[in-house]
Amino acid sequence: MFSTSKENQIISGNAKIDSVYHSAEWFIAAFAGTLVFITFIMQVYRIPTGSMAETLRGAHFRVQCGQCGYRYDHDFYSDHYGMANTANPSQKLPIIPRSPRCPTCGYTEPKPIRSHDGRYFTYKDDKTIPAYARTVFKGDQIFVLKSIYQFFEPKRWDVIVFKKPVIDDPRRPQDNYIKRCIGLPGEMLQIIDGDIFINGLIQRKPKKVQEELWMVIYDNNFQPARPEEKSFNGHTWKQPFENVGTSKWDLSADGPTVFRLNSNNKMIHRIQYNDTQGNNFKATYAYDDPKSFQFMPICSDLMIQYHVMMHAESATGGQIQKNGVIYQGWLYSDGKMEIDRLTPGGQPIAIAEGTCLKADLNAMTRFRFAVVDQQLVLKFGSSELSFDLGTEIDAAGTKRQLNPHVQILGTGKLELRHIGVYRDIYYLSSDEDRRVQRASRDNPMVLREGEYFACGDNSPFSADSRIWNVKGTKNNDGTYPAGVVPKDYLVGKAFIVHWPGGYRLKQEPIRWIPFPDGMKIIYGGKD
């Protein structure tokens, strides 16, 4: 604490000299305070790569689908432009080497072709036109709480910053990495079917983390402007939800974004998402190069979501098949909530029951049904019903080769809006990616005291604990096993995105305007 009272000030008798001296005194004090703050408390970091996308982004393009208008982000591959890994060019550039694919309608943007003079063009109506150039935005800028892990242990699902364990010069670990903490000291870790198992038990994500990690497969709010073009996963576009059998759903009740059912009997009317027409259930990331999509595994942790207006004597539900077993989540107009498991013969068996708030039944309210982390979760408005399928390996079944399916169910009179299908994050193991060397079903990773296991949210394009093949060097003598993040390499915990991307109004040298929609708390640990 610095005093401003005159009796504690040095006074020379010259007012000008005294003013300069005391200004310098306060400047030095402020500088010292700032130095202490960034050394021990909090520091600003810029995200360098896309290994944590979509949670945190490195240098990237902001893309708005040329067909449906859905906005998403896509990685900036600097090496394809002959630029350094840390480059962030001021000029607009076309996206190369391959064009991004919309994560909801499946539209692939026109591919830029380089001409002999170095310029890029695309084809449209059998004519060549200049390729569309986009701004390259900087990586997200975040606040990191430093030294927090000197007093508290990291929690699973924390987003942590640490020194690069794979060291080129063992005496100087300099580069900072940012990943999500998955494994803790003393644990045996396995990655199976995209999920995390510790000591043989599945680890479910906290609710706020799970909300962050849902990834869109289809959002019915975004409809293509030119569906006749053959650029939607290689074919023309049509509504991927389809009536099953004699179902009476009207899929264009009030324009193409509203589904309506008008039925006077108790028959269950079904619409099913066709994953051969729309985006499939593979663990793809719109942020990444689409050339990798064909090699990604199927993700069967899925969620169906929509807003529903119910009439009397009606019911609405979602159906998801995982590992050959079919589950249903139902909401009835009297407020009853129910989760069913279907027998091999198709008969429903109620396995969980509850009620919702009656007030939510009188308005257009969000309905969700999800199969995630070996748990069934049914939500309507602020009410929630869940059923635990079991925490042991294979508790949710072993028939992983069976493709999942998603259906919307209904009886009576219903109106649906904001319909969407989503998938959970999928951590690749050695069963799906030959680069992965550890933490699989047959090759568990055992962590010792002071050792942590970290993975990037962008699982296919993250150099992390699954992949590192070089041992780390301790500060004195000895080495750390390949694949671990040592406690003495921890820098801090990612806390908040305070400056996402950044753009200019025209051609100012500094990108001084942040994107407000990207400012957020970085969730981790427990709720």
ChimeraX attribute file (.defattr): number of C-alpha atoms within 10 A of each C-alpha:
attribute: neighborCount
match mode: 1-to-1
recipient: residues
	/A:1	4
	/A:2	8
	/A:3	8
	/A:4	9
	/A:5	7
	/A:6	8
	/A:7	8
	/A:8	9
	/A:9	11
	/A:10	10
	/A:11	14
	/A:12	10
	/A:13	8
	/A:14	8
	/A:15	10
	/A:16	9
	/A:17	12
	/A:18	15
	/A:19	12
	/A:20	10
	/A:21	15
	/A:22	15
	/A:23	12
	/A:24	12
	/A:25	13
	/A:26	12
	/A:27	12
	/A:28	12
	/A:29	14
	/A:30	12
	/A:31	12
	/A:32	11
	/A:33	12
	/A:34	13
	/A:35	12
	/A:36	12
	/A:37	13
	/A:38	14
	/A:39	12
	/A:40	14
	/A:41	15
	/A:42	20
	/A:43	15
	/A:44	16
	/A:45	17
	/A:46	18
	/A:47	23
	/A:48	21
	/A:49	24
	/A:50	26
	/A:51	27
	/A:52	22
	/A:53	23
	/A:54	20
	/A:55	20
	/A:56	24
	/A:57	28
	/A:58	25
	/A:59	27
	/A:60	25
	/A:61	24
	/A:62	18
	/A:63	20
	/A:64	14
	/A:65	22
	/A:66	16
	/A:67	21
	/A:68	21
	/A:69	16
	/A:70	18
	/A:71	14
	/A:72	18
	/A:73	21
	/A:74	26
	/A:75	24
	/A:76	27
	/A:77	21
	/A:78	17
	/A:79	11
	/A:80	11
	/A:81	14
	/A:82	9
	/A:83	12
	/A:84	11
	/A:85	13
	/A:86	13
	/A:87	17
	/A:88	17
	/A:89	14
	/A:90	15
	/A:91	10
	/A:92	13
	/A:93	17
	/A:94	21
	/A:95	28
	/A:96	19
	/A:97	15
	/A:98	16
	/A:99	19
	/A:100	27
	/A:101	26
	/A:102	30
	/A:103	24
	/A:104	26
	/A:105	29
	/A:106	26
	/A:107	28
	/A:108	21
	/A:109	20
	/A:110	19
	/A:111	19
	/A:112	22
	/A:113	19
	/A:114	13
	/A:115	9
	/A:116	7
	/A:117	6
	/A:118	8
	/A:119	12
	/A:120	21
	/A:121	19
	/A:122	16
	/A:123	14
	/A:124	9
	/A:125	6
	/A:126	7
	/A:127	8
	/A:128	12
	/A:129	13
	/A:130	13
	/A:131	19
	/A:132	16
	/A:133	14
	/A:134	15
	/A:135	19
	/A:136	25
	/A:137	24
	/A:138	26
	/A:139	22
	/A:140	28
	/A:141	23
	/A:142	23
	/A:143	20
	/A:144	23
	/A:145	21
	/A:146	21
	/A:147	16
	/A:148	17
	/A:149	17
	/A:150	13
	/A:151	7
	/A:152	8
	/A:153	12
	/A:154	23
	/A:155	17
	/A:156	20
	/A:157	23
	/A:158	21
	/A:159	27
	/A:160	23
	/A:161	22
	/A:162	22
	/A:163	20
	/A:164	20
	/A:165	28
	/A:166	22
	/A:167	16
	/A:168	12
	/A:169	9
	/A:170	15
	/A:171	11
	/A:172	12
	/A:173	19
	/A:174	15
	/A:175	11
	/A:176	16
	/A:177	20
	/A:178	26
	/A:179	26
	/A:180	23
	/A:181	23
	/A:182	22
	/A:183	29
	/A:184	24
	/A:185	17
	/A:186	14
	/A:187	20
	/A:188	18
	/A:189	26
	/A:190	27
	/A:191	25
	/A:192	21
	/A:193	24
	/A:194	22
	/A:195	22
	/A:196	23
	/A:197	26
	/A:198	19
	/A:199	15
	/A:200	16
	/A:201	17
	/A:202	22
	/A:203	17
	/A:204	17
	/A:205	20
	/A:206	15
	/A:207	13
	/A:208	14
	/A:209	19
	/A:210	16
	/A:211	12
	/A:212	14
	/A:213	19
	/A:214	17
	/A:215	21
	/A:216	18
	/A:217	25
	/A:218	25
	/A:219	20
	/A:220	21
	/A:221	16
	/A:222	18
	/A:223	19
	/A:224	20
	/A:225	11
	/A:226	13
	/A:227	18
	/A:228	12
	/A:229	14
	/A:230	13
	/A:231	18
	/A:232	23
	/A:233	18
	/A:234	12
	/A:235	15
	/A:236	14
	/A:237	21
	/A:238	15
	/A:239	18
	/A:240	18
	/A:241	22
	/A:242	18
	/A:243	18
	/A:244	13
	/A:245	9
	/A:246	8
	/A:247	17
	/A:248	19
	/A:249	25
	/A:250	17
	/A:251	19
	/A:252	12
	/A:253	14
	/A:254	12
	/A:255	8
	/A:256	15
	/A:257	18
	/A:258	18
	/A:259	22
	/A:260	20
	/A:261	22
	/A:262	16
	/A:263	18
	/A:264	11
	/A:265	11
	/A:266	12
	/A:267	12
	/A:268	16
	/A:269	21
	/A:270	23
	/A:271	24
	/A:272	18
	/A:273	22
	/A:274	16
	/A:275	18
	/A:276	10
	/A:277	19
	/A:278	23
	/A:279	23
	/A:280	20
	/A:281	22
	/A:282	19
	/A:283	24
	/A:284	28
	/A:285	27
	/A:286	21
	/A:287	26
	/A:288	24
	/A:289	20
	/A:290	16
	/A:291	11
	/A:292	12
	/A:293	15
	/A:294	10
	/A:295	13
	/A:296	17
	/A:297	19
	/A:298	20
	/A:299	22
	/A:300	26
	/A:301	27
	/A:302	26
	/A:303	26
	/A:304	24
	/A:305	23
	/A:306	22
	/A:307	20
	/A:308	24
	/A:309	19
	/A:310	24
	/A:311	17
	/A:312	12
	/A:313	14
	/A:314	21
	/A:315	23
	/A:316	25
	/A:317	25
	/A:318	27
	/A:319	26
	/A:320	25
	/A:321	21
	/A:322	26
	/A:323	17
	/A:324	18
	/A:325	16
	/A:326	19
	/A:327	24
	/A:328	26
	/A:329	29
	/A:330	23
	/A:331	25
	/A:332	21
	/A:333	19
	/A:334	15
	/A:335	17
	/A:336	15
	/A:337	24
	/A:338	21
	/A:339	26
	/A:340	20
	/A:341	19
	/A:342	15
	/A:343	12
	/A:344	10
	/A:345	6
	/A:346	9
	/A:347	10
	/A:348	15
	/A:349	14
	/A:350	14
	/A:351	13
	/A:352	17
	/A:353	15
	/A:354	15
	/A:355	16
	/A:356	21
	/A:357	13
	/A:358	12
	/A:359	10
	/A:360	18
	/A:361	21
	/A:362	13
	/A:363	13
	/A:364	16
	/A:365	18
	/A:366	19
	/A:367	24
	/A:368	21
	/A:369	28
	/A:370	26
	/A:371	26
	/A:372	21
	/A:373	23
	/A:374	23
	/A:375	17
	/A:376	23
	/A:377	18
	/A:378	27
	/A:379	20
	/A:380	25
	/A:381	17
	/A:382	11
	/A:383	14
	/A:384	15
	/A:385	19
	/A:386	20
	/A:387	16
	/A:388	14
	/A:389	16
	/A:390	14
	/A:391	17
	/A:392	14
	/A:393	20
	/A:394	17
	/A:395	14
	/A:396	20
	/A:397	13
	/A:398	13
	/A:399	12
	/A:400	16
	/A:401	11
	/A:402	14
	/A:403	17
	/A:404	21
	/A:405	18
	/A:406	24
	/A:407	22
	/A:408	26
	/A:409	21
	/A:410	28
	/A:411	24
	/A:412	21
	/A:413	20
	/A:414	20
	/A:415	22
	/A:416	23
	/A:417	21
	/A:418	16
	/A:419	21
	/A:420	19
	/A:421	23
	/A:422	20
	/A:423	25
	/A:424	24
	/A:425	23
	/A:426	26
	/A:427	21
	/A:428	25
	/A:429	26
	/A:430	19
	/A:431	16
	/A:432	15
	/A:433	14
	/A:434	10
	/A:435	16
	/A:436	19
	/A:437	20
	/A:438	23
	/A:439	25
	/A:440	21
	/A:441	18
	/A:442	12
	/A:443	14
	/A:444	19
	/A:445	23
	/A:446	21
	/A:447	20
	/A:448	15
	/A:449	11
	/A:450	14
	/A:451	21
	/A:452	24
	/A:453	25
	/A:454	25
	/A:455	24
	/A:456	26
	/A:457	22
	/A:458	25
	/A:459	22
	/A:460	23
	/A:461	18
	/A:462	18
	/A:463	18
	/A:464	25
	/A:465	27
	/A:466	27
	/A:467	20
	/A:468	19
	/A:469	16
	/A:470	15
	/A:471	17
	/A:472	23
	/A:473	21
	/A:474	16
	/A:475	13
	/A:476	7
	/A:477	6
	/A:478	10
	/A:479	13
	/A:480	16
	/A:481	18
	/A:482	19
	/A:483	26
	/A:484	27
	/A:485	27
	/A:486	23
	/A:487	18
	/A:488	14
	/A:489	18
	/A:490	22
	/A:491	22
	/A:492	24
	/A:493	25
	/A:494	26
	/A:495	20
	/A:496	18
	/A:497	23
	/A:498	18
	/A:499	22
	/A:500	25
	/A:501	28
	/A:502	19
	/A:503	18
	/A:504	14
	/A:505	8
	/A:506	7
	/A:507	10
	/A:508	10
	/A:509	8
	/A:510	10
	/A:511	16
	/A:512	12
	/A:513	13
	/A:514	17
	/A:515	13
	/A:516	12
	/A:517	7
	/A:518	17
	/A:519	17
	/A:520	15
	/A:521	13
	/A:522	19
	/A:523	21
	/A:524	24
	/A:525	16
	/A:526	13
	/A:527	9
